[in-house]
Each structure stands twice: as C-alpha cells, then as structure tokens.
Amino acid sequence: MAIILLAIMIQFIVSVNGVIVAQSAANEYAKVYSVTENHDQATSAAQEVLNSTGSYLSGSISGPNQINKEFSTTVNAQIKLIFLPDEILGHGVPTINFSTKANSRVIE
C-alpha cells in the first residue's frame, strides 16, 4: 500500500513540474519573441526548456498570434505517466494533455 501511495505522490510531483516547465517554455517564447520578433529563435528557446525535463514531457509551440504589438503563444504539452508499462493492452503509455498560454508585446 505504501509503495502505491509513493508512486502516486511521485507522479503528482512530476505532473506539477511538467505544468510549471510548460508555462516556463511559453514565457521563454514570449520573452525571446518580444525582443527579436523571430519565431524560429523563440521556438528554439521554448523547445530547449521543454526538452530539459527528459522524456516524460513533450509538446508543441504555436505562435505568435499577433495583433499590433500584442501577441500570444500557446504550448500544447503531454505528460507521460511514468509508472505505467510502455504498452498497456496494445496501446501506448497514457498521457495527460494540457495547454498553457503566454501573452506579451513586442519591444521596440
């Protein structure tokens, strides 16, 4: 029973960390894009933040959705459940899907 509780607590901590890292990736995209106005540089910086977690967090970055100098970016992320086998009944590892958004403006 204690092992199951420990596994659930660790998965919860990993999931919370994944959400924080995904928001950090969105913020990093916004920070880089606001200065450079370069989508590729901003995406690269945000992807580097997402990749810092290892294999349990993956995602895609979309943006900028720009209106005048204001823009927003969205990170669509997937957190893999780390304590489940790689394949369950012929399906892949279940994931928790979520998205996070950052809004900013271009600096001139």
C-alpha distances in whole Angstrom, upper triangle without the diagonal:
4,5,5,6,9,10,11,12,14,16,17,19,20,21,23,25,26,27,29,30,32,34,35,36,38,39,41,42,44,45,47,48,50,52,52,52,51,49,48,48,45,43,43,42,39,38,38,35,33,33,32,28,28,27,25,27,31,33,37,39,42,45,47,48,51,53,56,54,51,48,45,42,39,36,34,31,28,25,23,19,18,15,17,19,23,24,22,24,27,27,26,23,23,24,24,28,30,33,34,38,40,44,47,50,53,54,58
4,5,5,6,9,10,10,12,14,15,16,18,20,21,22,24,26,27,28,30,32,33,34,36,38,39,41,42,43,45,46,48,50,51,51,50,47,47,46,44,42,41,40,37,36,36,33,31,32,30,26,27,26,24,26,30,32,36,38,41,44,46,47,50,52,55,53,50,47,44,41,38,35,33,30,27,24,22,19,18,15,17,20,23,25,23,26,29,28,27,24,23,24,24,28,29,32,33,37,39,42,45,49,51,52,56
4,5,5,6,9,10,10,12,14,15,16,18,20,21,22,24,26,27,28,30,31,33,35,36,37,39,41,41,43,45,46,48,49,49,48,45,44,43,41,39,39,38,35,34,33,31,29,29,28,24,24,23,21,24,27,30,34,36,39,42,44,45,48,51,54,52,49,46,42,39,36,33,31,28,25,21,20,16,14,11,14,16,20,21,20,23,26,25,24,20,20,22,22,26,28,31,32,35,38,41,44,47,49,51,54
4,5,5,6,9,10,11,12,14,15,16,18,20,21,23,24,26,27,29,30,31,33,35,36,37,39,40,42,43,45,47,48,48,46,44,43,42,40,38,38,37,34,33,33,30,28,28,27,23,23,22,19,22,25,28,32,34,37,40,42,43,46,49,52,50,47,44,40,37,34,31,29,26,23,19,18,14,13,10,12,15,18,19,18,21,24,23,21,18,18,19,19,23,25,28,30,33,36,39,42,46,48,50,53
4,5,5,6,9,10,11,12,14,15,17,18,20,21,23,24,26,27,29,30,32,33,34,36,38,39,41,42,44,45,46,47,46,43,42,42,39,37,37,36,33,32,32,30,28,28,27,23,24,23,20,22,26,28,32,34,37,39,41,42,45,48,50,48,45,42,39,36,33,30,29,26,23,19,18,15,14,12,14,18,21,22,21,24,26,25,24,20,19,20,19,23,24,27,28,32,34,38,40,44,46,48,52
4,5,5,6,9,10,11,12,14,15,16,18,20,21,22,24,26,27,28,30,32,33,35,36,37,39,40,42,44,44,45,44,41,41,40,38,36,35,34,31,30,30,27,25,26,24,21,21,21,18,20,24,27,30,33,36,38,40,42,44,47,49,47,44,41,38,35,33,29,28,25,22,18,17,14,13,11,14,17,20,22,21,25,27,25,23,20,19,19,19,23,24,27,28,31,33,37,39,43,45,46,50
4,5,5,6,9,10,10,12,14,15,16,18,20,21,22,24,25,27,29,30,31,33,35,36,37,39,40,42,43,43,42,39,38,38,35,33,33,32,29,28,28,25,23,23,22,18,18,18,15,18,21,24,28,30,33,36,38,39,42,45,47,46,43,40,36,33,30,27,25,22,19,15,14,10,9,7,10,13,16,18,18,21,23,21,20,16,16,16,16,20,22,25,26,29,32,35,38,41,43,45,49
4,5,5,6,9,10,10,12,14,15,17,18,20,21,23,24,26,27,29,30,32,33,34,36,37,39,41,42,42,41,38,38,37,35,33,33,32,29,28,28,25,23,23,23,19,19,19,15,17,21,23,27,29,31,34,36,37,40,43,45,44,40,38,34,32,28,25,24,20,18,14,13,10,10,9,11,15,17,19,18,21,23,21,20,16,15,15,14,18,19,22,24,27,30,33,36,40,42,44,47
4,5,5,6,9,10,11,12,14,16,17,18,20,21,23,24,26,27,28,30,32,33,35,36,38,39,40,41,40,37,37,36,34,32,32,30,28,27,27,24,22,23,21,18,19,19,16,17,21,23,27,29,31,34,36,37,40,42,45,43,39,37,33,31,28,25,24,21,19,15,15,12,12,11,14,18,20,22,21,25,27,24,22,19,17,17,16,19,20,22,23,27,28,32,35,38,40,42,46
4,5,5,6,9,10,11,12,14,15,16,18,20,21,22,24,26,26,28,30,31,32,34,36,37,38,39,38,35,35,34,31,30,29,28,25,24,24,21,19,20,18,15,16,16,13,15,18,21,25,27,30,32,34,36,39,41,44,41,38,36,32,30,27,24,23,19,17,13,13,10,9,9,13,16,18,20,20,24,25,23,21,17,16,15,15,18,19,22,22,26,27,31,33,37,39,40,44
4,5,5,6,9,10,10,12,14,15,16,18,20,21,23,24,25,27,29,30,31,33,34,36,37,37,36,33,33,32,30,28,28,26,24,23,23,20,18,18,18,14,15,14,11,12,16,18,22,24,27,30,32,33,36,39,41,40,36,34,30,27,24,21,19,16,14,10,9,7,7,8,10,14,15,18,18,21,22,20,17,14,13,12,11,15,16,19,20,23,26,29,32,35,37,39,43
4,5,5,6,9,10,11,12,14,15,17,18,20,21,23,24,26,27,29,30,32,33,35,36,36,35,33,33,32,29,28,28,26,23,23,23,20,18,19,18,15,16,16,13,14,17,19,22,24,27,29,31,32,35,37,40,38,35,32,28,26,23,20,19,16,14,11,12,10,10,11,14,17,19,21,20,24,25,22,20,16,15,13,11,14,15,17,18,22,24,27,30,34,36,38,41
4,5,5,6,9,10,11,12,14,16,16,18,20,21,22,24,26,27,28,30,31,33,34,35,34,32,31,30,28,26,26,24,22,21,21,18,17,18,16,13,15,15,12,13,17,19,22,23,26,28,30,32,34,37,39,37,34,31,28,25,23,20,19,16,15,12,13,11,11,13,16,19,20,23,23,26,27,25,22,18,17,15,14,16,16,18,18,21,23,26,29,32,34,36,39
4,6,5,6,9,10,10,12,14,15,16,18,20,21,22,24,25,27,28,30,32,32,33,31,29,29,28,25,24,23,22,19,18,18,15,13,14,13,10,11,12,9,9,13,15,19,21,24,26,28,30,33,35,38,36,33,30,26,24,21,18,17,13,12,9,9,9,9,11,14,17,17,20,21,24,25,22,19,15,14,12,11,14,14,16,17,20,22,26,28,31,33,35,38
4,5,5,6,9,10,11,13,14,15,17,18,20,21,23,24,26,27,29,31,32,31,30,28,28,27,24,23,23,22,19,18,19,16,13,15,14,11,13,13,9,9,12,14,17,19,22,24,26,27,30,33,35,34,30,28,24,21,18,15,14,11,10,7,9,8,10,12,14,17,18,20,20,23,24,21,18,15,13,10,8,11,11,13,14,17,20,23,26,29,31,33,37
4,5,5,6,9,10,11,12,14,16,17,18,20,21,22,24,26,27,29,30,30,30,27,28,27,24,23,23,21,18,18,19,15,14,16,15,12,15,15,12,11,14,15,18,19,22,24,26,27,29,32,34,32,29,26,23,21,18,15,15,12,12,10,12,12,13,15,18,21,21,24,24,27,28,25,22,18,17,14,11,13,12,13,13,16,18,21,24,28,30,31,35
4,5,5,6,9,10,10,12,14,15,16,18,20,21,22,24,25,27,28,29,28,26,25,24,22,20,20,18,16,16,16,12,11,13,11,9,12,13,11,10,13,14,17,18,21,23,25,26,29,31,33,31,28,26,22,20,18,15,15,12,12,10,12,13,13,16,18,21,21,24,25,28,28,25,22,19,18,15,13,14,13,14,14,16,18,21,23,27,29,30,33
4,5,5,6,9,10,10,12,14,15,17,18,20,21,22,24,26,27,27,26,23,23,22,20,18,18,17,14,13,14,11,9,11,10,8,10,11,8,6,9,11,14,15,18,20,22,24,27,29,32,30,27,24,20,18,15,12,12,8,9,7,10,11,12,15,17,20,19,22,22,26,26,22,19,16,15,12,10,11,10,11,11,14,16,20,22,25,27,29,32
4,5,5,6,9,10,11,12,14,16,17,18,20,21,23,25,26,26,25,23,23,22,19,18,19,17,14,14,15,12,10,13,13,11,14,14,12,9,11,11,14,14,17,19,20,22,24,27,29,27,24,21,18,15,13,10,10,8,9,9,12,13,15,18,20,22,22,24,24,28,28,24,21,18,16,13,10,10,8,9,8,11,13,17,19,23,25,27,31
4,5,5,6,9,10,10,12,14,15,16,18,20,21,23,24,24,24,22,23,21,18,17,18,16,13,14,14,11,10,13,12,11,14,16,13,11,13,13,15,15,18,19,21,22,24,27,29,26,23,21,18,16,14,12,13,11,13,12,15,16,17,20,22,25,25,27,28,31,31,28,24,21,20,16,14,14,12,11,10,12,13,16,18,22,24,25,29
4,5,5,6,9,10,10,12,14,15,16,18,20,21,22,23,22,20,20,18,16,15,15,13,10,11,11,7,7,9,9,8,11,13,12,9,11,11,13,13,16,18,19,21,23,26,28,26,23,20,17,15,13,10,12,10,12,11,14,16,17,20,22,24,23,26,27,30,30,27,23,20,19,16,14,14,12,12,10,12,13,16,18,21,23,24,28
4,5,5,6,9,10,11,13,14,15,17,18,20,21,21,20,18,18,17,14,13,14,12,9,10,11,8,6,10,11,10,13,14,12,9,9,8,10,10,13,14,16,18,21,24,26,24,21,18,15,12,10,7,8,7,9,10,14,16,17,21,22,24,23,25,26,29,29,25,22,20,18,15,13,11,9,8,7,9,10,14,16,20,21,23,27
4,5,5,6,9,10,11,12,14,15,16,19,20,20,20,18,19,18,14,14,15,13,10,12,13,10,9,13,13,13,16,17,16,12,13,11,12,11,13,14,15,17,19,22,24,21,18,16,13,11,9,8,10,10,13,13,17,19,20,24,25,28,27,29,30,33,32,28,25,23,21,18,15,14,11,9,6,7,8,11,13,17,19,21,25
4,5,5,6,9,10,10,12,14,15,17,18,19,18,17,17,16,12,13,13,11,8,10,11,7,8,12,11,12,15,17,16,13,13,13,13,12,14,15,16,18,20,23,24,21,19,17,14,12,11,10,13,12,15,15,18,21,21,25,27,29,28,30,31,35,34,30,27,25,23,20,18,17,14,12,10,10,9,12,14,17,18,20,23
4,5,5,6,9,10,11,12,14,16,16,16,16,14,14,13,10,9,10,8,4,7,8,5,6,10,10,11,14,16,15,12,11,10,10,9,11,12,14,16,18,21,23,20,18,15,13,10,9,7,10,10,13,14,18,20,21,25,26,28,26,29,30,33,32,29,25,23,22,19,17,16,14,11,9,10,9,12,14,16,17,19,22
4,5,5,6,9,10,11,12,15,15,15,15,13,14,13,9,9,11,10,6,9,11,9,9,13,14,15,18,19,18,14,13,11,10,8,9,10,11,13,15,18,20,17,15,12,9,6,6,6,10,11,14,16,19,22,23,27,28,30,28,30,32,35,34,30,27,25,24,20,18,16,13,10,7,6,6,9,10,13,15,17,21
4,5,5,6,9,10,10,13,14,14,15,14,15,14,10,11,13,10,8,12,12,10,12,15,15,16,19,21,20,17,16,14,14,11,13,12,12,14,15,18,19,16,14,12,10,9,10,10,13,14,18,19,22,25,26,29,31,33,31,34,35,38,37,33,30,28,27,23,21,19,16,13,10,8,6,8,9,12,13,15,18
4,5,5,6,8,10,11,12,13,13,12,13,10,7,9,10,7,6,9,10,8,10,13,13,15,18,20,20,16,16,14,14,11,13,12,13,16,16,19,20,17,16,13,12,10,11,11,14,15,18,19,23,25,26,30,31,33,31,34,35,38,37,34,30,28,27,24,22,20,18,15,12,11,9,11,11,13,14,15,18
4,5,5,6,8,10,10,10,10,8,10,8,5,6,8,6,5,9,10,10,11,14,15,17,19,21,21,17,16,13,12,8,10,9,9,12,13,17,18,15,14,11,9,7,9,9,13,14,18,20,23,26,27,31,32,33,31,33,35,38,36,33,30,28,27,24,22,20,17,14,12,10,8,10,10,12,12,14,17
4,6,5,6,9,10,10,11,10,12,11,7,9,12,10,9,12,14,13,14,17,18,20,22,24,24,20,19,16,14,11,11,9,8,11,11,14,15,12,10,8,7,7,10,11,15,17,20,22,26,28,30,33,34,36,34,36,38,40,39,36,33,31,30,26,24,21,19,15,12,10,7,7,6,8,9,11,14
4,6,5,7,9,10,11,11,13,11,8,11,12,10,10,13,14,13,15,18,18,20,23,25,25,21,20,19,17,14,14,13,12,15,14,17,17,13,12,11,11,11,13,14,18,19,23,24,27,30,31,34,36,38,36,38,40,43,42,38,35,33,32,28,26,24,21,18,15,13,10,10,8,9,9,10,13
4,6,5,6,8,8,9,10,7,5,9,10,7,9,12,12,12,15,17,17,20,23,24,25,22,20,18,17,13,14,12,11,15,14,17,17,14,14,12,12,12,14,15,18,20,23,25,28,31,31,35,36,38,36,38,40,43,41,38,35,33,32,29,27,25,23,20,17,15,12,12,10,11,10,10,13
4,5,5,5,6,6,9,8,5,9,11,10,10,13,15,15,17,19,20,22,25,26,26,23,21,18,16,12,12,10,8,11,11,14,14,11,11,9,10,10,13,14,18,20,23,25,29,32,33,37,37,39,37,39,40,43,41,38,35,34,33,29,28,25,22,19,17,14,11,11,9,9,7,9,12
4,6,6,9,10,13,11,9,12,14,13,13,17,18,17,19,22,22,25,27,29,29,25,24,21,19,15,15,12,10,12,11,13,12,9,9,9,10,11,15,17,20,22,26,28,31,34,35,39,40,42,40,42,43,46,44,41,38,36,35,32,30,27,24,21,18,15,12,10,7,6,4,5,9
4,6,8,11,13,10,10,13,14,13,14,17,18,18,20,22,23,26,28,30,30,27,26,23,21,18,17,15,13,16,14,16,15,11,13,12,14,15,18,19,23,25,28,30,33,36,37,40,42,43,41,43,45,48,46,43,40,38,38,34,32,30,27,24,21,18,15,14,11,9,6,6,8
4,5,8,10,8,8,12,13,12,14,16,17,18,20,22,23,26,28,29,30,27,25,23,20,17,16,14,12,15,14,16,15,13,14,13,15,15,18,19,23,24,28,30,33,36,37,41,42,43,40,42,45,47,45,42,39,38,37,34,32,30,27,24,22,19,16,16,13,11,8,8,9
4,6,9,9,8,11,13,13,14,17,18,19,20,22,24,26,28,29,30,27,24,22,19,15,14,11,9,12,11,13,12,10,11,10,12,13,16,18,21,23,27,29,32,36,37,40,41,42,40,42,44,46,44,41,38,37,36,33,31,28,26,23,20,18,15,14,12,10,7,9,10
4,6,6,6,9,10,11,12,14,16,17,19,20,22,25,26,27,28,25,22,20,17,14,13,11,10,13,12,16,16,14,14,13,14,13,16,17,20,22,25,28,30,34,35,39,39,40,38,39,41,44,42,38,35,35,34,31,30,27,25,22,20,18,16,16,14,13,11,12,13
4,6,5,6,9,10,10,12,14,16,16,18,20,22,24,24,25,22,19,16,13,10,9,8,7,11,11,15,16,14,14,12,12,10,13,14,17,19,22,25,27,31,32,36,36,37,34,36,38,40,38,35,32,31,31,28,27,24,22,19,18,16,14,15,14,14,12,15,16
4,5,5,6,9,10,10,12,14,15,16,18,21,22,23,24,21,18,16,13,11,11,10,11,14,15,19,20,18,18,15,15,13,15,15,17,19,22,24,26,30,31,35,35,35,33,34,37,39,37,34,31,30,30,27,27,24,23,20,19,18,17,18,17,17,15,17,19
4,5,5,6,9,10,11,13,14,15,17,20,21,22,24,21,19,17,14,12,13,12,12,16,16,20,20,18,18,16,16,14,16,15,18,19,22,24,27,30,31,35,35,36,33,36,38,41,39,35,32,31,31,28,27,25,24,21,19,18,16,17,16,16,14,16,17
4,5,5,6,9,10,11,13,14,16,18,20,21,22,19,17,15,12,9,10,9,10,13,14,18,18,16,15,13,12,10,12,12,15,17,20,22,25,28,29,33,34,35,32,34,36,39,37,34,31,30,29,26,25,22,21,18,16,14,13,14,13,14,12,14,16
4,5,5,6,8,10,10,12,14,17,18,19,20,16,14,11,9,7,8,9,10,13,15,19,20,18,17,14,13,10,11,10,13,14,17,19,22,25,26,30,31,31,29,31,33,36,34,30,27,26,26,23,22,20,18,16,15,14,13,15,15,16,16,18,20
4,6,5,6,9,10,10,12,15,16,17,19,16,14,13,11,10,12,12,14,17,19,22,23,21,21,18,16,13,14,13,15,16,18,20,22,26,26,30,30,31,28,31,33,36,34,31,27,26,27,24,23,21,20,18,17,17,16,18,18,19,18,19,22
4,6,5,7,9,10,11,14,16,18,19,16,14,13,12,11,13,13,14,18,19,22,23,21,20,17,16,13,14,13,15,16,18,20,22,25,26,29,30,31,29,32,34,37,35,32,29,27,27,24,23,21,20,18,16,16,14,16,16,17,17,18,20
4,5,5,6,9,10,12,14,16,16,13,12,10,9,8,10,11,13,16,18,21,23,20,19,16,14,11,11,9,12,12,15,16,19,22,23,27,28,29,27,29,31,34,33,29,26,24,24,21,20,18,16,14,13,12,12,14,15,17,17,18,21
4,5,5,6,9,11,12,13,14,11,9,8,8,8,11,13,15,18,20,24,25,23,22,18,16,13,12,10,12,11,13,15,17,21,21,25,26,26,24,26,29,32,30,27,23,22,22,19,19,17,16,14,14,15,15,17,18,20,20,22,25
4,5,5,6,9,11,13,14,12,11,11,12,11,15,16,18,21,23,26,28,25,24,21,19,16,15,13,15,14,16,16,18,21,21,25,26,27,25,28,30,33,32,28,25,23,24,21,21,19,19,17,16,17,17,19,20,22,21,23,25
4,5,5,8,10,13,13,10,10,11,12,11,15,16,18,21,22,26,27,25,23,20,18,15,14,11,14,12,14,14,17,20,20,23,25,26,25,27,29,33,31,28,25,23,23,19,19,18,17,15,14,15,15,18,18,21,21,22,25
4,5,6,8,10,10,7,7,7,9,10,14,16,18,20,23,26,28,26,24,21,18,14,13,10,11,9,11,11,13,16,17,20,22,23,21,24,26,29,28,24,21,19,19,16,15,14,14,13,13,14,15,18,20,22,23,24,28
4,5,6,8,9,7,7,9,11,12,16,18,20,23,26,29,31,29,27,24,21,18,16,13,14,11,12,12,14,17,16,20,21,22,20,23,25,28,27,24,20,19,19,17,17,16,17,16,16,18,19,22,23,25,26,27,30
4,6,9,10,9,10,12,14,15,19,21,22,25,28,31,32,30,28,25,23,19,18,15,16,14,14,13,15,17,16,20,22,23,21,24,27,30,29,26,23,20,21,18,18,18,18,18,17,19,19,23,23,26,26,27,30
4,7,7,6,9,11,14,16,20,22,24,26,29,32,34,32,29,26,24,20,18,15,15,12,12,10,12,14,13,16,18,20,18,22,24,27,27,24,20,17,18,15,15,16,16,17,17,19,20,23,25,28,28,30,33
4,6,7,9,12,15,17,21,24,26,28,31,34,36,34,32,29,26,23,21,17,17,13,12,11,11,13,12,15,17,17,16,19,22,25,24,22,18,16,17,15,16,17,18,19,19,22,23,26,28,30,31,32,35
4,6,7,11,14,17,20,24,26,28,31,35,37,35,33,30,26,23,20,17,16,12,10,9,8,11,10,13,14,14,12,16,18,22,21,18,14,12,14,12,14,15,17,18,19,22,24,27,29,32,32,34,37
4,7,10,14,17,20,23,26,28,31,34,37,35,32,29,25,22,19,15,14,10,8,6,5,7,7,11,12,13,12,15,17,20,20,17,13,10,11,9,10,12,14,16,17,20,22,26,28,31,32,34,37
4,7,11,13,17,20,22,24,27,30,33,31,28,25,22,18,15,12,11,7,6,5,6,10,10,14,15,16,15,17,19,22,22,18,15,12,12,9,10,10,11,12,14,17,19,22,24,27,29,31,34
4,7,10,14,17,20,22,25,28,31,29,27,23,20,16,14,10,9,6,5,7,8,12,13,17,17,18,16,18,20,23,21,18,15,13,13,10,11,10,11,11,13,16,18,21,23,26,27,29,32
4,7,10,13,16,18,21,25,27,26,24,20,17,13,10,7,5,4,6,9,11,15,16,20,20,21,19,20,22,25,23,20,16,15,15,11,11,9,9,9,11,13,15,18,21,23,24,27,30
4,7,10,13,15,18,22,24,23,21,17,14,11,8,6,5,7,9,12,15,18,20,24,23,24,22,23,25,27,25,22,19,18,18,15,14,11,11,9,11,12,14,17,19,21,22,25,27
4,7,9,12,15,18,21,19,17,14,11,7,6,5,6,9,12,15,18,21,23,27,27,28,25,27,28,31,29,26,23,22,21,18,17,14,12,10,10,10,11,13,15,17,18,21,24
4,7,8,12,15,18,17,15,11,9,6,5,6,8,11,15,18,21,24,26,30,30,31,28,29,31,33,31,27,25,24,23,20,19,15,14,11,11,10,11,12,14,16,17,20,22
3,5,8,12,14,13,12,8,6,4,6,9,11,14,18,21,24,27,29,33,33,34,32,33,34,37,35,31,29,28,27,23,22,19,16,13,12,10,10,10,11,13,13,17,19
4,6,9,11,11,9,6,6,5,8,11,14,17,21,24,27,30,32,35,36,37,35,36,37,39,38,34,32,31,29,26,24,21,19,15,14,11,10,9,10,10,11,14,16
4,7,10,10,8,5,5,7,9,12,15,18,22,25,28,31,33,37,37,38,36,37,38,40,38,35,33,32,30,27,25,21,19,15,14,11,11,9,10,11,12,16,18
4,6,7,6,4,7,9,12,16,18,22,25,28,31,34,37,40,40,42,40,41,42,44,42,38,36,36,34,30,28,25,22,18,17,13,12,10,10,9,9,13,15
4,6,5,6,9,12,15,19,21,25,28,31,34,37,40,43,43,45,43,44,45,46,45,41,39,39,37,33,31,28,25,21,19,16,14,11,11,9,10,14,15
4,6,8,11,15,18,21,24,27,31,34,37,40,42,46,46,48,46,47,48,50,48,45,42,42,40,36,34,31,28,24,22,18,16,13,11,9,9,12,12
4,7,10,13,17,20,23,26,30,32,36,39,41,44,45,47,45,46,47,49,48,44,42,41,39,35,33,30,27,23,21,17,14,11,8,5,5,8,9
4,7,11,14,17,20,23,27,29,33,36,38,41,42,44,42,43,44,46,45,42,39,38,36,32,30,27,24,20,17,13,11,7,6,4,6,10,12
4,7,10,14,17,20,24,26,30,33,34,38,38,40,38,40,41,43,42,38,35,34,33,29,27,23,20,17,14,11,9,6,6,6,8,11,14
4,7,10,13,16,20,23,26,29,31,34,35,37,35,36,37,39,38,34,32,31,29,25,23,20,17,13,11,7,6,4,6,8,10,14,17
4,7,10,13,17,19,23,26,28,31,32,33,31,33,34,36,35,31,29,27,26,22,20,17,14,10,8,6,5,7,9,11,13,16,19
4,6,10,13,16,19,22,25,28,28,30,28,29,30,33,31,28,25,24,22,18,16,13,10,7,6,4,7,9,12,15,16,19,23
4,6,10,13,16,19,21,24,25,26,25,26,27,30,29,25,22,21,19,15,14,11,8,5,5,6,9,12,14,17,19,22,25
4,7,10,13,17,19,22,22,24,22,23,24,26,25,21,19,18,16,12,11,7,6,4,7,9,12,15,18,21,22,25,28
4,7,10,13,15,19,19,20,19,20,21,24,23,19,16,15,13,9,8,6,6,6,8,11,14,17,20,23,25,27,31
4,6,10,12,15,15,17,15,17,17,20,20,16,13,11,9,6,5,5,7,9,11,15,17,21,24,27,29,31,34
4,6,9,12,12,15,14,15,16,20,19,16,13,10,9,5,5,7,9,11,13,17,19,23,26,29,31,33,36
4,6,9,9,11,10,12,13,16,16,13,10,7,6,4,7,9,12,15,17,20,23,27,29,33,34,36,40
4,6,6,9,10,11,12,15,16,13,11,7,6,6,8,11,14,17,19,23,25,29,32,35,37,39,43
4,6,8,9,12,13,17,17,15,12,8,9,9,11,14,17,20,21,25,27,31,34,37,38,40,44
4,7,9,11,12,15,17,15,13,10,10,12,13,17,19,23,24,28,31,34,37,40,42,44,47
4,7,8,8,12,13,12,10,7,8,10,13,16,19,23,25,29,32,35,38,41,43,45,48
4,5,6,10,11,10,9,7,10,12,15,18,22,25,27,31,34,37,40,43,45,47,50
4,7,10,10,9,6,5,9,11,15,17,21,24,26,30,32,36,39,42,43,45,48
4,6,6,5,5,6,9,12,16,18,22,25,28,31,34,38,40,43,44,47,50
4,5,5,6,7,9,12,15,18,22,25,28,32,35,38,41,44,46,48,52
4,6,8,10,11,15,18,20,24,27,31,34,37,41,44,47,48,51,54
4,7,10,12,15,18,20,24,27,30,33,37,40,43,46,47,50,53
4,7,8,11,15,16,20,23,26,30,33,36,39,42,43,46,49
4,6,9,13,14,18,21,24,27,30,34,36,39,41,43,46
4,6,10,12,16,19,22,25,28,32,35,38,39,42,45
4,7,10,13,17,20,23,26,30,33,36,38,40,44
4,6,10,13,16,19,23,26,29,32,34,37,40
4,7,10,13,17,20,24,27,30,32,35,38
4,7,10,14,17,21,24,27,29,32,35
4,7,10,14,17,21,24,26,29,32
4,7,10,14,17,20,22,25,29
4,7,10,14,17,20,22,26
4,7,10,14,16,19,22
4,7,10,13,15,19
4,7,10,13,17
4,7,9,13
4,6,10
4,6
4
